[in-house]
Amino acid sequence: MTQARKPYPSDVSDEEWSLVVPYLVLMREDAEQRRHDLRELFNGLRYVIRYGITWRAMPNDLPPWSAVYQQSRRWMEAGCFEALASDLRAVLRMASGRLPEPTAAILDRRTLRSTPESGPRAGYDGAKRKRGSKLHMAVDTLGHLLALHVTPANRDDRAEVGRLAAAIQEATDESVELAYVDQGYTGSKPDEAARTHGIALEVVKLPEAKRGFVLLPRRWVVERSFAWATRCRRLVKDYERYASTLANLHVVAFACFMLRNAAILAQGA
């Protein structure tokens, strides 16, 4: 596609666009409401997430911030990126010789420091010594997103297992049987909450003779997924007024990570 402006590193490639455009078209191409190029609106959303700018700081050579924001909200409310992430996950798993839907998952949480925008709904995480929000996330054994949600940082991790387990089974057609967790999820309550949804928890413990950094089996995969998210400056802190927006932007980011891998796979086919 020929562009009148100089491209940004965050712009979607031609290969990626060919894969994602069927999920983003919410109206006919000849609809009168369409004033801005759909690809440029998607580039605007990617720019916001990648570089951490406010909506009103959108570069002048991209569509107006209001158009990008409004279209992004439509995509998020329609579940476009959840559908994209689900399909891409199945494709990438099959390309790796796995079943389309996983039988095992890895659960963890990450605390994001609050900002003036998110401060009213923030909580204090005593373990991390941060005031902010907590992202509860589940990935498959390749690190692909399965489910996530956001709570205040003072919420007990174990109390969120049931909600996360239900979301995992909904996203995978109840294929997950086992979930790996760290020692923060020990106890009968999280175990019972997971078993209610057909998932058995397996706690991966630290070696007794721990000395320095230890790479825990299975558990490192979800930590790597969190590290992927930190490449997006908008996601290093909680800059959002609403928890749902923070969760949605994470889904977009992980969908874009998988989109890039799927495009590379398609090129080599």
C-alpha positions as CSV (number, residue, x, y, z in Angstrom):
1,M,0.0,0.0,0.0
2,T,1.4,3.4,-1.0
3,Q,1.2,5.9,1.9
4,A,1.5,9.7,1.6
5,R,3.3,10.0,4.9
6,K,6.5,8.5,6.1
7,P,5.7,5.2,7.9
8,Y,6.2,4.7,11.7
9,P,7.8,1.5,13.1
10,S,4.5,0.7,14.7
11,D,2.6,0.7,11.4
12,V,1.0,-2.6,10.4
13,S,2.7,-4.3,7.5
14,D,1.0,-5.4,4.3
15,E,1.1,-9.1,5.4
16,E,-0.3,-8.3,8.8
17,W,-3.0,-6.1,7.3
18,S,-4.2,-8.9,5.0
19,L,-4.7,-11.1,8.1
20,V,-6.3,-8.6,10.4
21,V,-8.6,-6.6,8.1
22,P,-11.5,-9.2,8.0
23,Y,-11.8,-8.7,11.8
24,L,-11.9,-4.9,11.7
25,V,-14.5,-4.3,9.0
26,L,-17.6,-3.4,10.9
27,M,-19.4,-1.7,8.0
28,R,-19.3,-1.8,4.2
29,E,-16.4,-0.1,2.4
30,D,-18.9,2.2,0.6
31,A,-20.7,3.3,3.8
32,E,-21.1,7.0,4.0
33,Q,-19.8,7.2,7.6
34,R,-16.3,6.1,6.6
35,R,-14.2,9.3,6.4
36,H,-10.8,7.9,7.3
37,D,-8.9,4.9,6.0
38,L,-9.4,1.9,8.2
39,R,-5.8,0.9,8.0
40,E,-4.7,4.4,9.2
41,L,-7.1,4.2,12.1
42,F,-5.6,0.9,13.1
43,N,-2.1,2.4,12.8
44,G,-3.2,5.2,15.1
45,L,-4.3,2.7,17.7
46,R,-1.0,0.8,17.4
47,Y,0.9,4.1,17.8
48,V,-0.9,5.0,21.0
49,I,-0.2,1.6,22.6
50,R,3.4,1.3,21.4
51,Y,4.6,4.8,22.3
52,G,2.4,5.6,25.3
53,I,1.0,8.9,24.1
54,T,-2.3,10.4,25.1
55,W,-5.1,10.2,22.5
56,R,-5.0,14.0,22.0
57,A,-1.2,13.8,21.2
58,M,-1.9,11.8,18.0
59,P,0.6,12.9,15.2
60,N,-0.9,15.2,12.7
61,D,-0.2,12.9,9.8
62,L,-2.4,10.2,11.3
63,P,-6.2,10.5,11.4
64,P,-7.6,12.9,14.1
65,W,-7.4,11.5,17.6
66,S,-11.2,11.5,18.1
67,A,-11.6,9.3,15.0
68,V,-9.0,6.8,16.2
69,Y,-10.4,6.8,19.7
70,Q,-14.0,6.3,18.6
71,Q,-13.1,3.5,16.1
72,S,-10.9,1.8,18.7
73,R,-13.8,1.8,21.1
74,R,-16.1,0.2,18.5
75,W,-13.5,-2.5,17.8
76,M,-13.1,-3.2,21.5
77,E,-16.8,-3.3,22.3
78,A,-17.4,-5.6,19.4
79,G,-14.7,-8.1,20.6
80,C,-12.7,-7.9,17.4
81,F,-9.4,-8.4,19.1
82,E,-10.5,-11.2,21.3
83,A,-11.7,-13.1,18.1
84,L,-8.4,-12.2,16.4
85,A,-6.3,-13.4,19.3
86,S,-8.2,-16.7,19.6
87,D,-7.9,-17.5,15.9
88,L,-4.2,-16.5,15.7
89,R,-3.4,-18.6,18.8
90,A,-4.9,-21.7,17.1
91,V,-2.9,-21.1,13.9
92,L,0.4,-20.5,15.8
93,R,-0.2,-23.6,18.0
94,M,-0.8,-25.8,15.0
95,A,2.3,-24.4,13.2
96,S,4.2,-25.5,16.3
97,G,2.8,-29.0,16.1
98,R,0.3,-28.5,18.9
99,L,-3.4,-29.0,19.2
100,P,-5.5,-25.9,18.3
101,E,-6.7,-25.5,21.8
102,P,-4.4,-26.0,24.8
103,T,-4.8,-28.5,27.6
104,A,-2.5,-26.6,30.0
105,A,-2.3,-22.9,31.1
106,I,-0.1,-20.7,33.2
107,L,-1.6,-18.1,35.6
108,D,0.1,-15.1,37.1
109,R,-0.5,-11.5,38.0
110,R,1.4,-8.2,37.5
111,T,1.0,-5.0,39.4
112,L,1.0,-1.7,37.4
113,R,1.7,1.5,39.2
114,S,-1.2,4.0,39.2
115,T,-1.3,7.5,37.6
116,P,-3.6,10.4,38.3
117,E,-6.0,9.0,35.7
118,S,-6.3,5.6,37.4
119,G,-5.7,6.7,41.0
120,P,-9.4,6.7,42.2
121,R,-9.7,2.9,41.5
122,A,-6.2,1.9,42.6
123,G,-5.3,-0.3,45.6
124,Y,-2.0,-0.9,47.5
125,D,-0.1,-4.0,46.8
126,G,1.9,-4.7,50.0
127,A,4.1,-7.4,48.4
128,K,5.2,-5.1,45.5
129,R,5.0,-1.9,47.6
130,K,3.0,-0.3,44.8
131,R,-0.3,1.5,44.6
132,G,-2.0,0.7,41.4
133,S,-3.9,-2.0,39.5
134,K,-3.3,-5.7,39.2
135,L,-3.4,-7.5,35.9
136,H,-4.5,-11.2,36.3
137,M,-3.5,-13.2,33.2
138,A,-3.5,-16.7,31.8
139,V,-1.4,-17.9,28.8
140,D,-0.9,-21.2,27.1
141,T,2.5,-23.0,27.3
142,L,3.7,-21.0,24.3
143,G,3.0,-17.7,25.9
144,H,-0.1,-16.8,23.9
145,L,-2.9,-15.0,25.7
146,L,-5.9,-17.0,26.9
147,A,-7.6,-14.6,29.3
148,L,-7.1,-11.6,31.5
149,H,-8.8,-9.1,33.7
150,V,-7.9,-6.1,35.9
151,T,-8.5,-5.5,39.6
152,P,-7.2,-3.0,42.3
153,A,-3.8,-4.1,43.4
154,N,-5.0,-4.9,46.9
155,R,-7.2,-7.8,45.7
156,D,-6.1,-11.3,46.9
157,D,-4.6,-13.2,44.0
158,R,-6.2,-16.4,45.1
159,A,-9.7,-14.9,45.0
160,E,-9.3,-14.2,41.3
161,V,-8.6,-17.8,40.3
162,G,-12.3,-18.7,39.8
163,R,-12.9,-15.8,37.5
164,L,-9.8,-16.4,35.5
165,A,-10.5,-20.2,35.2
166,A,-14.0,-19.5,33.9
167,A,-12.6,-17.1,31.3
168,I,-10.0,-19.6,30.2
169,Q,-12.6,-22.3,29.6
170,E,-14.8,-20.0,27.7
171,A,-11.9,-19.0,25.5
172,T,-10.8,-22.6,24.8
173,D,-14.1,-24.5,24.7
174,E,-13.2,-26.0,28.0
175,S,-10.1,-27.8,26.8
176,V,-7.8,-26.8,29.6
177,E,-7.3,-29.4,32.3
178,L,-4.2,-28.1,34.2
179,A,-2.9,-24.7,35.2
180,Y,0.6,-23.9,36.6
181,V,0.8,-21.3,39.3
182,D,3.4,-20.0,41.8
183,Q,3.3,-20.2,45.5
184,G,1.0,-17.2,45.9
185,Y,-1.9,-19.4,44.8
186,T,-1.5,-22.1,47.4
187,G,-4.5,-23.1,49.6
188,S,-7.8,-24.9,49.3
189,K,-9.9,-22.0,48.1
190,P,-8.0,-21.3,44.8
191,D,-7.8,-25.1,44.2
192,E,-11.5,-25.6,44.7
193,A,-12.3,-22.5,42.5
194,A,-10.3,-23.9,39.6
195,R,-11.7,-27.4,40.0
196,T,-15.2,-26.0,39.8
197,H,-14.3,-25.1,36.2
198,G,-12.5,-28.4,35.5
199,I,-9.0,-27.2,36.0
200,A,-6.4,-28.7,38.4
201,L,-3.8,-26.3,39.8
202,E,-0.2,-27.3,40.0
203,V,2.0,-25.1,42.2
204,V,5.6,-24.7,40.9
205,K,7.7,-24.2,44.0
206,L,11.1,-22.6,44.4
207,P,14.0,-25.0,45.1
208,E,14.7,-25.2,48.8
209,A,18.4,-24.3,48.3
210,K,17.6,-21.1,46.3
211,R,20.6,-19.0,45.5
212,G,20.2,-16.0,43.2
213,F,17.9,-16.0,40.2
214,V,16.1,-19.3,39.5
215,L,14.3,-20.1,36.3
216,L,11.2,-22.0,37.3
217,P,9.8,-24.7,35.0
218,R,6.7,-23.6,33.1
219,R,6.4,-20.4,35.1
220,W,8.9,-18.5,33.0
221,V,6.6,-18.5,30.1
222,V,4.0,-16.1,31.6
223,E,6.8,-13.9,32.8
224,R,8.1,-13.7,29.3
225,S,4.6,-12.7,28.2
226,F,4.5,-9.9,30.7
227,A,7.9,-8.8,29.4
228,W,6.4,-8.6,25.9
229,A,3.8,-6.2,27.2
230,T,6.4,-3.9,28.6
231,R,7.5,-3.2,25.0
232,C,4.4,-1.1,24.8
233,R,4.8,2.1,26.8
234,R,1.1,2.6,27.3
235,L,1.1,-0.6,29.3
236,V,4.0,-0.1,31.7
237,K,1.7,1.9,34.0
238,D,-2.0,2.1,34.5
239,Y,-2.8,5.3,32.5
240,E,-6.5,4.5,32.0
241,R,-9.6,5.8,33.7
242,Y,-11.3,2.5,33.4
243,A,-10.1,-1.0,34.2
244,S,-11.8,-2.3,31.2
245,T,-9.8,0.0,28.9
246,L,-6.6,-1.2,30.4
247,A,-7.6,-4.8,29.9
248,N,-8.7,-4.2,26.3
249,L,-5.4,-2.5,25.4
250,H,-3.5,-5.5,26.7
251,V,-5.7,-7.7,24.4
252,V,-4.9,-5.5,21.4
253,A,-1.2,-5.6,22.2
254,F,-1.1,-9.4,22.5
255,A,-3.1,-9.8,19.4
256,C,-0.6,-7.6,17.5
257,F,2.3,-9.7,18.9
258,M,0.6,-12.9,17.5
259,L,-0.3,-11.1,14.3
260,R,3.3,-10.3,13.6
261,N,4.3,-14.0,14.2
262,A,1.5,-15.2,12.0
263,A,2.6,-12.8,9.2
264,I,6.1,-14.2,9.4
265,L,4.7,-17.7,9.2
266,A,2.6,-16.8,6.2
267,Q,5.6,-15.3,4.4
268,G,7.6,-18.5,4.9
269,A,4.8,-20.8,3.7
